[in-house]
Amino acid sequence: MFGYTLTASTREQWQKDGLAPPKAVIDATSAYLDSEDAVAAWLDEECERNPNAWTRSLDLFASWRAYADKCGEPHGNTKTFRDRLEARGIFAKAEPGTKRAGYQGIKLKPQKVFSEQVSAVAATRAVMAAGPARGPAHRSRSGHLAKGASCLRGTLSS
């Protein structure tokens, strides 16, 4: 039919593995996917890999969340964040002594400590400490911030 015959072992291999794409196609696909990966971009722009570094989970997630929001990407929750980091070889490890949750081998770049990130951490801590919200920055029963409430991007106007 095609002017040649496949041996039984070649045919079995082809049926099992299919058509193997050339290395250039595999490399180009990998480069494209990396360029479209928001977590990889955040790691490159906002973090440093250092085997001796340790950073709190709360600080890393706040940085990722601010970055994702700025880029219009969904930030997910802390579990999906952990899964994304673990897929890149960054694993959760409790801080020796304090046992606080964090990640070994990564730290935020010093110039990348955003006021948004600091605000997000402070707001999270304040909400946790205050219990049910009261005052001008409270949430309505539907969960929406009331007018005058602060958010990561500044203060909502009235």
Phi, psi and omega in degrees: 000307179262002180089002175209164180240141176273137175289162182300318182291323178294317179297316179298318179297315181297318179293325181286312188263341184073196179277125179274121180291151178296156181304321180299322179290318179298315180295317180294320178296317179297317179296319179296312181298321177297321181290337180266000185269108183294324180294318178297320178295318178299316179299317180294317187275326190249345188233161173237138175269127180209118184301336181268354183278153173216132181227141180297143178303317182301318181291317179295315181294322177298319178295313179299317182297316178297318180295313181297317179298318180297326182268357181076022179263148174290134183268343180070201179243183184294331179290314179294325177298312179300316180299319180294320179291317180297327177296340179255012176082018178250115188247146177294140177208128179294143179292131178300137179092299183272337182065020177292147180289137179190189182232134178272140173091011181213145173213157178283143176294137183304319182286357183255021176275101184281147172296329177299317182294314179298317178298319181296316179295314180297318179296318178299314180296319181296317180295318180295321182284327186280340184075218180301133185291140176223162174091191188291338183257039182269163176263145176285175179298333179280354178096357180276147177291138178286161177302140180090355180282148178272154176220180183301327185267011178125206182255135177290138180275155181282000000 
